[in-house]
């Protein structure tokens, strides 16, 4: 049983094995710090520590729900949970990715990144999402702000704060209002309906962000105007740096009907082919 294994796997972590360092940023629930964790075997691991400012019972439950989901995930392109400290002050301890958020990294490194590298990021995020697709998990917040850069050739999908398990053929009906409208599929905006197919739409928007060097999708619109545009057939334009082969995949991810969109496993194969062709071109132009 997966739950039992994950409990055993994470029970070892103690607060006094962690040295807290500087503030990395402000999370939704509280500050995020860097730090060093000494594992029971004596290894020193650089970590990111998420803290929770207001730790009343219901806030604490919401805060820890992200870690609960992450306990069951094990993938090279997903942020790795190290452990959780469940007594006050509550901490979620994750592996540290020193290059930070992909969005900021794209802005800083825009003149050093080749098209093949940008496609590689898409392939890696897609691989993580194909893995979630196999677990019937919807992420619901796929965007470059939620992808961390582990090394120049490796990115990790993070921020499972909005993720949910869904039963097959089921969907998650969201109640919260803190939703990323400009990234969302029409059925998510209209009916708060979230499925793997709506994650595919969001992944398309995330690829658009990657090739736009982290511009905000629909920055020229108010949130309230987005759904009318989508319903009249308007879609994000092809970013200058985006290869036409990739843009044609994006238009399929943005099919109005959820059933018209490809799956993540299909996208992974198609993106992999495009990546290989681009690498060959860059190596022998
Ligand atoms: P929340 O999801 O609660 O809003 P975030 O995940 O956005 O919090 O984290 C806040 C800040 O901490 C962000 O700037 C993010 O880049 C940084 N951060 C979070 N996790 C890590 C990590 N594992 N490695 C490096 N930086 C991280």
py3Dmol code that shows the C-alpha trace and the ligand (Angstrom):
import py3Dmol

protein = """\
ATOM      1  CA  UNK A   1       0.000   0.000   0.000  1.00  0.00           C
ATOM      2  CA  UNK A   2       1.509   3.276  -1.207  1.00  0.00           C
ATOM      3  CA  UNK A   3       0.410   5.303   1.810  1.00  0.00           C
ATOM      4  CA  UNK A   4       2.175   3.043   4.303  1.00  0.00           C
ATOM      5  CA  UNK A   5       5.401   3.087   2.303  1.00  0.00           C
ATOM      6  CA  UNK A   6       5.381   6.853   2.007  1.00  0.00           C
ATOM      7  CA  UNK A   7       4.793   7.300   5.749  1.00  0.00           C
ATOM      8  CA  UNK A   8       7.775   5.079   6.513  1.00  0.00           C
ATOM      9  CA  UNK A   9       9.888   6.808   3.914  1.00  0.00           C
ATOM     10  CA  UNK A  10       9.285  10.265   5.395  1.00  0.00           C
ATOM     11  CA  UNK A  11       9.148   9.558   9.105  1.00  0.00           C
ATOM     12  CA  UNK A  12      12.876  10.093   9.667  1.00  0.00           C
ATOM     13  CA  UNK A  13      13.072  13.875   9.413  1.00  0.00           C
ATOM     14  CA  UNK A  14      13.855  15.920  12.546  1.00  0.00           C
ATOM     15  CA  UNK A  15      13.941  19.690  12.924  1.00  0.00           C
ATOM     16  CA  UNK A  16      17.349  19.658  14.636  1.00  0.00           C
ATOM     17  CA  UNK A  17      18.879  18.073  11.501  1.00  0.00           C
ATOM     18  CA  UNK A  18      18.049  21.238   9.562  1.00  0.00           C
ATOM     19  CA  UNK A  19      20.019  24.479   9.546  1.00  0.00           C
ATOM     20  CA  UNK A  20      17.810  27.274   8.221  1.00  0.00           C
ATOM     21  CA  UNK A  21      19.417  29.876   5.943  1.00  0.00           C
ATOM     22  CA  UNK A  22      18.193  32.856   3.925  1.00  0.00           C
ATOM     23  CA  UNK A  23      14.756  33.755   2.606  1.00  0.00           C
ATOM     24  CA  UNK A  24      14.263  32.532  -0.975  1.00  0.00           C
ATOM     25  CA  UNK A  25      10.882  34.129  -1.428  1.00  0.00           C
ATOM     26  CA  UNK A  26       7.377  34.575  -0.159  1.00  0.00           C
ATOM     27  CA  UNK A  27       5.036  31.611  -0.640  1.00  0.00           C
ATOM     28  CA  UNK A  28       1.259  31.672  -0.364  1.00  0.00           C
ATOM     29  CA  UNK A  29       1.328  30.428   3.246  1.00  0.00           C
ATOM     30  CA  UNK A  30       4.553  32.020   4.450  1.00  0.00           C
ATOM     31  CA  UNK A  31       8.261  32.521   3.857  1.00  0.00           C
ATOM     32  CA  UNK A  32      10.368  29.979   1.992  1.00  0.00           C
ATOM     33  CA  UNK A  33      13.972  29.622   3.228  1.00  0.00           C
ATOM     34  CA  UNK A  34      16.980  27.765   1.966  1.00  0.00           C
ATOM     35  CA  UNK A  35      18.856  25.501   4.352  1.00  0.00           C
ATOM     36  CA  UNK A  36      20.941  22.387   4.857  1.00  0.00           C
ATOM     37  CA  UNK A  37      19.536  19.072   5.989  1.00  0.00           C
ATOM     38  CA  UNK A  38      21.769  16.339   7.407  1.00  0.00           C
ATOM     39  CA  UNK A  39      20.231  12.962   6.605  1.00  0.00           C
ATOM     40  CA  UNK A  40      20.415   9.978   9.015  1.00  0.00           C
ATOM     41  CA  UNK A  41      23.297   8.649   6.873  1.00  0.00           C
ATOM     42  CA  UNK A  42      25.197  11.923   7.362  1.00  0.00           C
ATOM     43  CA  UNK A  43      24.697  13.332   3.858  1.00  0.00           C
ATOM     44  CA  UNK A  44      24.280  17.105   3.631  1.00  0.00           C
ATOM     45  CA  UNK A  45      21.407  18.071   1.331  1.00  0.00           C
ATOM     46  CA  UNK A  46      20.565  21.623   0.242  1.00  0.00           C
ATOM     47  CA  UNK A  47      16.881  22.168   0.909  1.00  0.00           C
ATOM     48  CA  UNK A  48      14.051  24.670   0.522  1.00  0.00           C
ATOM     49  CA  UNK A  49      11.884  25.018   3.634  1.00  0.00           C
ATOM     50  CA  UNK A  50       8.288  26.187   3.270  1.00  0.00           C
ATOM     51  CA  UNK A  51       6.829  27.698   6.418  1.00  0.00           C
ATOM     52  CA  UNK A  52       3.261  28.477   7.416  1.00  0.00           C
ATOM     53  CA  UNK A  53       2.567  31.874   9.006  1.00  0.00           C
ATOM     54  CA  UNK A  54      -0.929  31.279  10.390  1.00  0.00           C
ATOM     55  CA  UNK A  55      -1.039  27.747  11.646  1.00  0.00           C
ATOM     56  CA  UNK A  56      -4.646  27.314  12.728  1.00  0.00           C
ATOM     57  CA  UNK A  57      -5.938  23.774  12.150  1.00  0.00           C
ATOM     58  CA  UNK A  58      -7.694  24.392   8.816  1.00  0.00           C
ATOM     59  CA  UNK A  59      -4.894  26.514   7.309  1.00  0.00           C
ATOM     60  CA  UNK A  60      -2.378  23.889   8.423  1.00  0.00           C
ATOM     61  CA  UNK A  61      -4.411  21.175   6.713  1.00  0.00           C
ATOM     62  CA  UNK A  62      -4.458  23.120   3.422  1.00  0.00           C
ATOM     63  CA  UNK A  63      -0.740  23.871   3.724  1.00  0.00           C
ATOM     64  CA  UNK A  64       0.125  20.218   4.326  1.00  0.00           C
ATOM     65  CA  UNK A  65      -2.145  18.896   1.556  1.00  0.00           C
ATOM     66  CA  UNK A  66       0.519  19.837  -1.013  1.00  0.00           C
ATOM     67  CA  UNK A  67       3.120  17.757   0.827  1.00  0.00           C
ATOM     68  CA  UNK A  68       0.691  14.841   1.195  1.00  0.00           C
ATOM     69  CA  UNK A  69       0.306  14.664  -2.579  1.00  0.00           C
ATOM     70  CA  UNK A  70       4.040  15.048  -3.152  1.00  0.00           C
ATOM     71  CA  UNK A  71       4.810  12.100  -0.839  1.00  0.00           C
ATOM     72  CA  UNK A  72       3.443   9.754  -3.491  1.00  0.00           C
ATOM     73  CA  UNK A  73       5.434  11.241  -6.373  1.00  0.00           C
ATOM     74  CA  UNK A  74       8.819  10.066  -7.559  1.00  0.00           C
ATOM     75  CA  UNK A  75       9.965  11.458 -10.899  1.00  0.00           C
ATOM     76  CA  UNK A  76      13.204  13.065 -12.190  1.00  0.00           C
ATOM     77  CA  UNK A  77      11.258  16.106 -13.457  1.00  0.00           C
ATOM     78  CA  UNK A  78       9.142  16.696 -10.354  1.00  0.00           C
ATOM     79  CA  UNK A  79      10.289  18.669  -7.292  1.00  0.00           C
ATOM     80  CA  UNK A  80      11.395  16.154  -4.651  1.00  0.00           C
ATOM     81  CA  UNK A  81       9.931  16.237  -1.166  1.00  0.00           C
ATOM     82  CA  UNK A  82      12.487  15.491   1.563  1.00  0.00           C
ATOM     83  CA  UNK A  83      10.068  15.455   4.473  1.00  0.00           C
ATOM     84  CA  UNK A  84       7.503  17.239   6.585  1.00  0.00           C
ATOM     85  CA  UNK A  85       7.596  18.493  10.159  1.00  0.00           C
ATOM     86  CA  UNK A  86       4.005  18.304  11.303  1.00  0.00           C
ATOM     87  CA  UNK A  87       4.312  19.897  14.748  1.00  0.00           C
ATOM     88  CA  UNK A  88       4.332  23.697  15.120  1.00  0.00           C
ATOM     89  CA  UNK A  89       6.017  25.481  13.456  1.00  0.00           C
ATOM     90  CA  UNK A  90       5.040  23.281  10.525  1.00  0.00           C
ATOM     91  CA  UNK A  91       7.629  22.911   7.749  1.00  0.00           C
ATOM     92  CA  UNK A  92       7.625  21.335   4.301  1.00  0.00           C
ATOM     93  CA  UNK A  93      11.182  20.446   3.312  1.00  0.00           C
ATOM     94  CA  UNK A  94      12.043  19.986  -0.364  1.00  0.00           C
ATOM     95  CA  UNK A  95      15.166  19.553  -2.435  1.00  0.00           C
ATOM     96  CA  UNK A  96      16.632  22.975  -3.330  1.00  0.00           C
ATOM     97  CA  UNK A  97      16.939  24.030  -6.961  1.00  0.00           C
ATOM     98  CA  UNK A  98      19.365  26.911  -6.883  1.00  0.00           C
ATOM     99  CA  UNK A  99      18.538  28.365 -10.289  1.00  0.00           C
ATOM    100  CA  UNK A 100      15.016  29.152  -9.040  1.00  0.00           C
ATOM    101  CA  UNK A 101      11.852  29.636 -11.044  1.00  0.00           C
ATOM    102  CA  UNK A 102      11.938  28.905 -14.787  1.00  0.00           C
ATOM    103  CA  UNK A 103      10.152  32.195 -15.527  1.00  0.00           C
ATOM    104  CA  UNK A 104      12.916  34.315 -13.955  1.00  0.00           C
ATOM    105  CA  UNK A 105      15.618  32.050 -15.399  1.00  0.00           C
ATOM    106  CA  UNK A 106      14.267  32.535 -18.957  1.00  0.00           C
ATOM    107  CA  UNK A 107      14.425  36.321 -18.559  1.00  0.00           C
ATOM    108  CA  UNK A 108      17.997  36.249 -17.183  1.00  0.00           C
ATOM    109  CA  UNK A 109      19.368  33.660 -19.609  1.00  0.00           C
ATOM    110  CA  UNK A 110      17.372  34.574 -22.722  1.00  0.00           C
ATOM    111  CA  UNK A 111      20.450  35.213 -24.890  1.00  0.00           C
ATOM    112  CA  UNK A 112      22.189  31.997 -23.804  1.00  0.00           C
ATOM    113  CA  UNK A 113      19.384  29.527 -24.435  1.00  0.00           C
ATOM    114  CA  UNK A 114      19.189  27.613 -27.711  1.00  0.00           C
ATOM    115  CA  UNK A 115      15.904  26.502 -29.295  1.00  0.00           C
ATOM    116  CA  UNK A 116      16.878  22.882 -28.543  1.00  0.00           C
ATOM    117  CA  UNK A 117      17.223  23.719 -24.834  1.00  0.00           C
ATOM    118  CA  UNK A 118      13.818  25.437 -24.772  1.00  0.00           C
ATOM    119  CA  UNK A 119      12.294  22.356 -26.430  1.00  0.00           C
ATOM    120  CA  UNK A 120      14.101  20.155 -23.885  1.00  0.00           C
ATOM    121  CA  UNK A 121      12.335  22.030 -21.056  1.00  0.00           C
ATOM    122  CA  UNK A 122       8.989  21.348 -22.793  1.00  0.00           C
ATOM    123  CA  UNK A 123       9.862  17.636 -23.149  1.00  0.00           C
ATOM    124  CA  UNK A 124      10.803  17.380 -19.458  1.00  0.00           C
ATOM    125  CA  UNK A 125       7.670  19.153 -18.194  1.00  0.00           C
ATOM    126  CA  UNK A 126       5.593  16.970 -20.521  1.00  0.00           C
ATOM    127  CA  UNK A 127       7.266  13.841 -19.123  1.00  0.00           C
ATOM    128  CA  UNK A 128       6.326  14.893 -15.582  1.00  0.00           C
ATOM    129  CA  UNK A 129       2.750  15.551 -16.719  1.00  0.00           C
ATOM    130  CA  UNK A 130       2.500  12.191 -18.536  1.00  0.00           C
ATOM    131  CA  UNK A 131       3.527  10.611 -15.213  1.00  0.00           C
ATOM    132  CA  UNK A 132       0.758  12.517 -13.373  1.00  0.00           C
ATOM    133  CA  UNK A 133      -1.687  11.555 -16.145  1.00  0.00           C
ATOM    134  CA  UNK A 134      -0.889   7.894 -15.349  1.00  0.00           C
ATOM    135  CA  UNK A 135      -1.676   8.535 -11.667  1.00  0.00           C
ATOM    136  CA  UNK A 136      -4.987  10.281 -12.471  1.00  0.00           C
ATOM    137  CA  UNK A 137      -3.702  13.450 -10.933  1.00  0.00           C
ATOM    138  CA  UNK A 138      -4.501  16.910 -12.255  1.00  0.00           C
ATOM    139  CA  UNK A 139      -2.004  19.665 -11.525  1.00  0.00           C
ATOM    140  CA  UNK A 140      -4.214  22.709 -12.328  1.00  0.00           C
ATOM    141  CA  UNK A 141      -1.445  25.310 -12.171  1.00  0.00           C
ATOM    142  CA  UNK A 142       1.006  24.582 -14.971  1.00  0.00           C
ATOM    143  CA  UNK A 143       3.013  27.749 -15.633  1.00  0.00           C
ATOM    144  CA  UNK A 144       6.697  28.763 -15.764  1.00  0.00           C
ATOM    145  CA  UNK A 145       6.374  30.275 -12.262  1.00  0.00           C
ATOM    146  CA  UNK A 146       5.760  26.719 -11.004  1.00  0.00           C
ATOM    147  CA  UNK A 147       8.704  25.059 -12.732  1.00  0.00           C
ATOM    148  CA  UNK A 148      12.109  25.148 -11.016  1.00  0.00           C
ATOM    149  CA  UNK A 149      15.492  24.961 -12.726  1.00  0.00           C
ATOM    150  CA  UNK A 150      17.752  22.301 -11.188  1.00  0.00           C
ATOM    151  CA  UNK A 151      20.548  22.721 -13.756  1.00  0.00           C
ATOM    152  CA  UNK A 152      20.793  24.378 -17.192  1.00  0.00           C
ATOM    153  CA  UNK A 153      19.573  21.112 -18.774  1.00  0.00           C
ATOM    154  CA  UNK A 154      17.068  19.957 -16.137  1.00  0.00           C
ATOM    155  CA  UNK A 155      13.782  21.448 -14.968  1.00  0.00           C
ATOM    156  CA  UNK A 156      11.333  20.180 -12.322  1.00  0.00           C
ATOM    157  CA  UNK A 157       7.600  20.696 -12.092  1.00  0.00           C
ATOM    158  CA  UNK A 158       6.558  21.936  -8.666  1.00  0.00           C
ATOM    159  CA  UNK A 159       3.805  23.673  -6.761  1.00  0.00           C
ATOM    160  CA  UNK A 160       1.224  20.981  -6.168  1.00  0.00           C
ATOM    161  CA  UNK A 161      -0.828  23.409  -4.076  1.00  0.00           C
ATOM    162  CA  UNK A 162      -3.782  23.162  -6.461  1.00  0.00           C
ATOM    163  CA  UNK A 163      -3.299  19.496  -7.461  1.00  0.00           C
ATOM    164  CA  UNK A 164      -5.956  16.880  -6.858  1.00  0.00           C
ATOM    165  CA  UNK A 165      -6.536  13.207  -7.480  1.00  0.00           C
ATOM    166  CA  UNK A 166      -9.482  12.569  -9.747  1.00  0.00           C
ATOM    167  CA  UNK A 167     -11.393   9.351 -10.309  1.00  0.00           C
ATOM    168  CA  UNK A 168     -11.403   8.083 -13.855  1.00  0.00           C
ATOM    169  CA  UNK A 169     -13.936   9.962 -16.020  1.00  0.00           C
ATOM    170  CA  UNK A 170     -14.277  12.341 -13.118  1.00  0.00           C
ATOM    171  CA  UNK A 171     -13.157  15.860 -12.733  1.00  0.00           C
ATOM    172  CA  UNK A 172     -12.301  18.158  -9.918  1.00  0.00           C
ATOM    173  CA  UNK A 173     -14.825  20.947  -9.330  1.00  0.00           C
ATOM    174  CA  UNK A 174     -12.926  23.866  -7.925  1.00  0.00           C
ATOM    175  CA  UNK A 175     -14.381  26.230  -5.377  1.00  0.00           C
ATOM    176  CA  UNK A 176     -11.451  28.569  -4.784  1.00  0.00           C
ATOM    177  CA  UNK A 177     -11.255  31.878  -6.549  1.00  0.00           C
ATOM    178  CA  UNK A 178      -7.457  32.125  -6.654  1.00  0.00           C
ATOM    179  CA  UNK A 179      -7.353  30.685 -10.165  1.00  0.00           C
ATOM    180  CA  UNK A 180      -4.920  31.464 -13.010  1.00  0.00           C
ATOM    181  CA  UNK A 181      -7.574  32.526 -15.591  1.00  0.00           C
ATOM    182  CA  UNK A 182      -5.148  33.378 -18.420  1.00  0.00           C
ATOM    183  CA  UNK A 183      -3.714  29.845 -18.342  1.00  0.00           C
ATOM    184  CA  UNK A 184      -7.068  28.076 -18.060  1.00  0.00           C
ATOM    185  CA  UNK A 185      -9.081  26.026 -20.555  1.00  0.00           C
ATOM    186  CA  UNK A 186     -12.539  27.378 -21.485  1.00  0.00           C
ATOM    187  CA  UNK A 187     -14.368  24.629 -19.527  1.00  0.00           C
ATOM    188  CA  UNK A 188     -12.273  25.475 -16.440  1.00  0.00           C
ATOM    189  CA  UNK A 189     -13.171  29.176 -16.700  1.00  0.00           C
ATOM    190  CA  UNK A 190     -16.856  28.508 -17.424  1.00  0.00           C
ATOM    191  CA  UNK A 191     -17.621  25.543 -15.199  1.00  0.00           C
ATOM    192  CA  UNK A 192     -14.560  25.191 -12.921  1.00  0.00           C
ATOM    193  CA  UNK A 193     -14.042  21.839 -14.621  1.00  0.00           C
ATOM    194  CA  UNK A 194     -10.476  20.461 -14.315  1.00  0.00           C
ATOM    195  CA  UNK A 195      -9.298  17.281 -16.032  1.00  0.00           C
ATOM    196  CA  UNK A 196      -6.122  15.962 -17.639  1.00  0.00           C
ATOM    197  CA  UNK A 197      -7.419  17.591 -20.857  1.00  0.00           C
ATOM    198  CA  UNK A 198      -7.557  20.998 -19.127  1.00  0.00           C
ATOM    199  CA  UNK A 199      -3.986  20.375 -17.878  1.00  0.00           C
ATOM    200  CA  UNK A 200      -3.034  19.803 -21.559  1.00  0.00           C
ATOM    201  CA  UNK A 201      -4.478  23.240 -22.431  1.00  0.00           C
ATOM    202  CA  UNK A 202      -2.441  24.832 -19.596  1.00  0.00           C
ATOM    203  CA  UNK A 203       0.693  23.009 -20.700  1.00  0.00           C
ATOM    204  CA  UNK A 204       0.182  24.606 -24.134  1.00  0.00           C
ATOM    205  CA  UNK A 205       0.107  28.038 -22.459  1.00  0.00           C
ATOM    206  CA  UNK A 206       3.245  27.121 -20.470  1.00  0.00           C
ATOM    207  CA  UNK A 207       5.062  26.235 -23.731  1.00  0.00           C
ATOM    208  CA  UNK A 208       3.918  29.605 -25.093  1.00  0.00           C
ATOM    209  CA  UNK A 209       5.490  31.269 -22.014  1.00  0.00           C
ATOM    210  CA  UNK A 210       8.756  29.379 -22.578  1.00  0.00           C
ATOM    211  CA  UNK A 211       9.104  30.569 -26.175  1.00  0.00           C
ATOM    212  CA  UNK A 212       7.986  34.083 -25.199  1.00  0.00           C
ATOM    213  CA  UNK A 213      10.722  34.251 -22.533  1.00  0.00           C
ATOM    214  CA  UNK A 214       8.142  34.399 -19.740  1.00  0.00           C
ATOM    215  CA  UNK A 215       5.844  37.121 -21.028  1.00  0.00           C
ATOM    216  CA  UNK A 216       2.421  36.876 -19.425  1.00  0.00           C
ATOM    217  CA  UNK A 217      -0.127  35.153 -21.681  1.00  0.00           C
ATOM    218  CA  UNK A 218      -2.882  37.599 -22.738  1.00  0.00           C
ATOM    219  CA  UNK A 219      -1.103  40.443 -20.889  1.00  0.00           C
ATOM    220  CA  UNK A 220      -3.059  42.783 -23.168  1.00  0.00           C
ATOM    221  CA  UNK A 221      -6.398  41.567 -21.715  1.00  0.00           C
ATOM    222  CA  UNK A 222      -8.186  41.750 -18.367  1.00  0.00           C
ATOM    223  CA  UNK A 223      -9.024  38.371 -16.790  1.00  0.00           C
ATOM    224  CA  UNK A 224     -12.709  39.034 -17.464  1.00  0.00           C
ATOM    225  CA  UNK A 225     -12.127  39.440 -21.226  1.00  0.00           C
ATOM    226  CA  UNK A 226     -10.294  36.162 -21.777  1.00  0.00           C
ATOM    227  CA  UNK A 227     -13.253  33.782 -22.087  1.00  0.00           C
ATOM    228  CA  UNK A 228     -14.983  35.889 -24.781  1.00  0.00           C
ATOM    229  CA  UNK A 229     -11.808  35.901 -26.832  1.00  0.00           C
ATOM    230  CA  UNK A 230     -11.346  32.133 -26.507  1.00  0.00           C
ATOM    231  CA  UNK A 231     -14.976  31.508 -27.433  1.00  0.00           C
ATOM    232  CA  UNK A 232     -14.699  33.628 -30.549  1.00  0.00           C
ATOM    233  CA  UNK A 233     -11.754  31.447 -31.607  1.00  0.00           C
ATOM    234  CA  UNK A 234      -8.877  33.774 -30.663  1.00  0.00           C
ATOM    235  CA  UNK A 235      -5.708  31.975 -29.466  1.00  0.00           C
ATOM    236  CA  UNK A 236      -2.246  33.106 -28.342  1.00  0.00           C
ATOM    237  CA  UNK A 237      -0.095  33.959 -31.380  1.00  0.00           C
ATOM    238  CA  UNK A 238       3.085  32.092 -32.326  1.00  0.00           C
ATOM    239  CA  UNK A 239       6.023  33.559 -30.371  1.00  0.00           C
ATOM    240  CA  UNK A 240       8.857  34.577 -32.680  1.00  0.00           C
ATOM    241  CA  UNK A 241      11.251  31.960 -31.283  1.00  0.00           C
ATOM    242  CA  UNK A 242       8.705  29.127 -31.417  1.00  0.00           C
ATOM    243  CA  UNK A 243       9.285  26.576 -34.217  1.00  0.00           C
ATOM    244  CA  UNK A 244       6.168  26.110 -36.419  1.00  0.00           C
ATOM    245  CA  UNK A 245       6.146  22.355 -35.585  1.00  0.00           C
ATOM    246  CA  UNK A 246       5.725  23.225 -31.899  1.00  0.00           C
ATOM    247  CA  UNK A 247       3.120  25.900 -32.601  1.00  0.00           C
ATOM    248  CA  UNK A 248       1.024  23.388 -34.522  1.00  0.00           C
ATOM    249  CA  UNK A 249       1.016  21.194 -31.358  1.00  0.00           C
ATOM    250  CA  UNK A 250      -0.061  24.219 -29.303  1.00  0.00           C
ATOM    251  CA  UNK A 251      -3.071  24.820 -31.516  1.00  0.00           C
ATOM    252  CA  UNK A 252      -4.093  21.169 -30.885  1.00  0.00           C
ATOM    253  CA  UNK A 253      -3.679  21.630 -27.112  1.00  0.00           C
ATOM    254  CA  UNK A 254      -6.038  24.620 -27.462  1.00  0.00           C
ATOM    255  CA  UNK A 255      -8.886  22.723 -29.156  1.00  0.00           C
ATOM    256  CA  UNK A 256     -12.108  24.131 -27.669  1.00  0.00           C
ATOM    257  CA  UNK A 257     -13.472  20.639 -26.967  1.00  0.00           C
ATOM    258  CA  UNK A 258     -11.443  18.769 -24.314  1.00  0.00           C
ATOM    259  CA  UNK A 259     -11.723  15.530 -26.323  1.00  0.00           C
ATOM    260  CA  UNK A 260     -10.069  17.209 -29.292  1.00  0.00           C
ATOM    261  CA  UNK A 261      -6.784  17.687 -27.377  1.00  0.00           C
ATOM    262  CA  UNK A 262      -3.861  15.209 -27.451  1.00  0.00           C
ATOM    263  CA  UNK A 263      -2.836  13.282 -24.315  1.00  0.00           C
ATOM    264  CA  UNK A 264       0.444  13.966 -22.488  1.00  0.00           C
ATOM    265  CA  UNK A 265       1.866  10.606 -23.598  1.00  0.00           C
ATOM    266  CA  UNK A 266       1.169  11.533 -27.249  1.00  0.00           C
ATOM    267  CA  UNK A 267       2.645  14.997 -26.736  1.00  0.00           C
ATOM    268  CA  UNK A 268       5.732  13.486 -25.118  1.00  0.00           C
ATOM    269  CA  UNK A 269       6.437  11.373 -28.243  1.00  0.00           C
ATOM    270  CA  UNK A 270       5.809  14.270 -30.622  1.00  0.00           C
ATOM    271  CA  UNK A 271       7.922  16.752 -28.623  1.00  0.00           C
ATOM    272  CA  UNK A 272      10.706  14.173 -28.291  1.00  0.00           C
ATOM    273  CA  UNK A 273      10.874  13.851 -32.107  1.00  0.00           C
ATOM    274  CA  UNK A 274      10.941  17.622 -32.569  1.00  0.00           C
ATOM    275  CA  UNK A 275      13.696  17.907 -29.941  1.00  0.00           C
ATOM    276  CA  UNK A 276      15.881  15.282 -31.666  1.00  0.00           C
ATOM    277  CA  UNK A 277      15.494  17.015 -35.038  1.00  0.00           C
ATOM    278  CA  UNK A 278      16.395  20.389 -33.548  1.00  0.00           C
ATOM    279  CA  UNK A 279      19.499  18.945 -31.855  1.00  0.00           C
ATOM    280  CA  UNK A 280      20.676  17.451 -35.158  1.00  0.00           C
ATOM    281  CA  UNK A 281      20.177  20.806 -36.886  1.00  0.00           C
ATOM    282  CA  UNK A 282      22.085  22.707 -34.202  1.00  0.00           C
ATOM    283  CA  UNK A 283      24.955  20.213 -34.285  1.00  0.00           C
ATOM    284  CA  UNK A 284      25.355  20.153 -38.100  1.00  0.00           C
ATOM    285  CA  UNK A 285      23.721  23.301 -39.491  1.00  0.00           C
TER     286      UNK A 285
END
"""
ligand_1 = """\
27
LIG
P 3.675 28.906 -2.764
O 3.394 27.828 -3.768
O 3.311 28.529 -1.377
O 3.145 30.235 -3.168
P 6.261 28.966 -3.918
O 6.421 27.544 -4.305
O 5.841 29.917 -4.989
O 5.266 29.056 -2.713
O 7.624 29.433 -3.266
C 7.946 30.783 -2.984
C 9.353 31.089 -3.458
O 10.289 30.108 -3.017
C 9.455 31.127 -4.967
O 10.176 32.278 -5.341
C 10.220 29.891 -5.349
O 11.072 30.151 -6.421
C 11.020 29.565 -4.096
N 11.113 28.083 -3.996
C 10.129 27.247 -3.620
N 10.538 25.976 -3.636
C 11.833 25.980 -4.031
C 12.832 24.962 -4.255
N 12.549 23.664 -4.057
N 14.044 25.339 -4.677
C 14.308 26.647 -4.886
N 13.438 27.647 -4.699
C 12.198 27.336 -4.280
"""
view = py3Dmol.view(width=600, height=400)
view.addModel(protein, "pdb")
view.setStyle({"model": 0}, {"cartoon": {"style": "trace"}})
view.addModel(ligand_1, "xyz")
view.setStyle({"model": 1}, {"stick": {}})
view.zoomTo()
view.show()
